[in-house]
Amino acid sequence: MKSKVIVYLGAIGVSALVSASAVAFERTSGGSTTVIKEGANAFSQPAANLPMSERIDFSVGNSFFRNPWVSSPASTDARDGLGPLFNTNGCQNCHIKDGRGHPPSPGDTNAVSMLVRLSVPAMTEAERQKLIQYGNIPEPNYGGQLQDFALPGAKPEGKVALTYSDVPVTFADGETVTLRQPHLTVTELNYGPMAENVQMSARIAPPMIGLGLLESIPAEDIYALADPEDANGDGISGRPNQVWDIDKQRTALGRFGWKAGLPTVNQQNAAAFNGDVGLTTSMFPHHNCMPSQSVCDEMPNGGDPEVSDNILGFVEFYARHLAVPARRNMQDPAVKQGQDIFVQTGCNACHVASFTTAKRPELSALSEQRIHPYTDLLLHDMGAGLADHRGEFIANGREWRTPPLWGIGYTKEVNADATYLHDGRARTLMEAILWHDGEAASAKQRVLAMPKAERDALIAFLRSL
């Protein structure tokens, strides 16, 4: 690749050196980890700079991420212990091809790549103190997440259904886009009624790419972007979530999840094994059952813990080193125009383009990389339309973490059914933009006022990422 660039520069002259170098650099969204890969497997590649000696660890982690877990007892005792209550029997079922999930179709009660978080408000001082360590107060009968599958001999907690109502939005030039407002219902409850003040939040699985790079951004660089009181008066008041780090037994910066509710890749993985697949780990040693659900004690388990630290370590290595694919079509005039519009509209105030990862001798592939994730990893008030009215640690019911945009142009190639935003309500990138409000209200108004050619250029830029 370098030789081609040098020949090209020689042909166009030295004066183009700076701009051409900038374009070549920007194309590598994940720094030296970036891969050139298109199609359904674009999100499933190891970091390009991962040494061959470490690719076996990546492959082992991939096998435990991709292949299904089974109930106990089983001859495959390395991957038994599924359930008895769960959302899926394998990570890949939610993170389809390591990409984004989607909500169930109307009338379909099989959510699969979408789950429903549950909680109740903290009503006492003791409960408010629990928020520091747990982030939420679980719903008394169903816990922190609804499990809509169960092993034979057990009953699922319930079934999830989504319906939608139309929300038309009209641009200044008269074009109308119809958004869809989701309405969530849970039926066929098998473990008693839910609390009257239950808080429910639908969440689709986010893409897995670049997680180790996001984990490697120095915390002080993220804190430096925070402006919780909007001291500079730009209308953007991002703030970091403060969450519980189980390994370190202290509060830490939240980076992962739709509300930045988890501090590390490993804790994210362990929480998903526990909540989604019904598997215990050393981090989460108890099954995802509440006192009203004796089924967890009555049915066989896969050992203590069911996912060993060794296996968890392989999955952590895999998740950390899933590569971000390179940007495309960067010389397209519409893409160049769209990038300028992205900045002029103010989108980059939250979707911060670039960081440099910390020096990590133990993770050489991720160390000191110049990356372009287009996120600040901070919480922002996104307005009433996107509010789930459910807090998570210090995040409130209107706040969401800025999702990274790198790789977003590959979304539909990886999973044709994939959708956008935390609950998958947006079927297109423009629908996702039009749901922005709160701190992003002024940016959305600028988009609504744009002529169609500029809107198309903005989408062309996003698709280039």
BELLINKA-V969565 format. One record per backbone hydrogen bond with DSSP energy under -0.5 kcal/mol. NH is the residue of the N-H (numbers start at 0). CO is the residue of the C=O. Records with the same first field share a line. If there is no record, write none. Layout:
# BELLINKA-V969565
NH: CO ; CO
This chain:
# BELLINKA-V969565
4: 0
5: 1
6: 2
7: 3
8: 4
9: 5
10: 6
11: 7
12: 8
15: 12
16: 13
19: 15
20: 16
21: 17
22: 18
23: 19
24: 20
25: 21
26: 22
27: 23 ; 24
28: 26
30: 27
32: 29
33: 30
34: 323
36: 34
41: 38
43: 40
46: 320
47: 32
49: 46
53: 50
54: 50 ; 51
55: 51
57: 53
58: 54
59: 55
60: 56
61: 57
62: 58
63: 59
64: 60
65: 61
66: 62
68: 88
69: 78
76: 74
78: 75
79: 76
80: 69
81: 69
82: 276
85: 148
86: 275
87: 275
91: 64
92: 89
93: 89 ; 90
94: 90
95: 93
97: 94
98: 95
100: 204
106: 161
107: 104
108: 106
110: 108
112: 110
114: 202
116: 114 ; 200
117: 143
118: 198
119: 136
120: 196
122: 120
127: 123
128: 124
129: 125
130: 126
131: 128
132: 128 ; 129
133: 129
134: 129 ; 130
136: 119
137: 135
138: 142
142: 138
144: 141
145: 115
147: 145
148: 85
150: 83
153: 150
156: 146
157: 146
158: 186
159: 108
160: 184
162: 182
164: 180
166: 178
168: 176
170: 174
171: 447
173: 170
176: 168
178: 166 ; 176
180: 164
181: 179
182: 162
184: 160
186: 158
189: 156
190: 191
197: 194
198: 118
200: 116
202: 114
203: 421
204: 112
207: 97
209: 321
210: 207 ; 318
211: 318 ; 319
213: 209
214: 210
215: 211
216: 213
217: 355
220: 217
221: 217
222: 218
223: 219
224: 221
225: 221 ; 222
226: 237
229: 226
232: 229
236: 234
238: 378
242: 240 ; 251
244: 242 ; 249
245: 243
248: 244
249: 244
251: 242
253: 240
254: 261
255: 261
259: 256
260: 255
261: 255
267: 263
268: 264
269: 265
270: 266
271: 267
272: 268
273: 269
274: 270
275: 271
276: 271 ; 272
277: 273
278: 272
280: 283
288: 286
292: 289
293: 291
295: 292
296: 293
297: 293
298: 294
306: 279
307: 305
311: 307
312: 308
313: 309
314: 310
315: 311
316: 312
317: 313
318: 314
319: 315
320: 316
321: 318
322: 44
325: 34
326: 26
327: 463
331: 328
335: 331
336: 332
337: 333
338: 334
339: 335
340: 336
341: 337
342: 338
343: 339
344: 340
345: 341 ; 342
346: 341
347: 341
348: 345
349: 346
350: 346
351: 349
354: 370
356: 368
357: 215
359: 357
362: 359
365: 362
366: 362 ; 363
367: 357
368: 365
370: 354 ; 368
371: 28
373: 351 ; 352
374: 351
376: 401
378: 238
379: 399
381: 379 ; 397
386: 382 ; 383
387: 396
388: 396
391: 394
392: 134
394: 391
398: 395
399: 379
400: 257
401: 377
402: 400
404: 372
405: 372
406: 464
407: 404
409: 406
410: 407
412: 409
413: 409
414: 410
417: 414
418: 100
419: 425
423: 420
425: 419
426: 424
431: 427
432: 428
433: 429
434: 430 ; 431
435: 432
438: 380
439: 436
440: 437
443: 439
444: 440
445: 441
446: 442
447: 443
448: 444
449: 445 ; 446
453: 450
454: 450
455: 451
456: 452
457: 453
458: 454
459: 455
460: 456
461: 457
462: 458
463: 459 ; 460
464: 460 ; 461
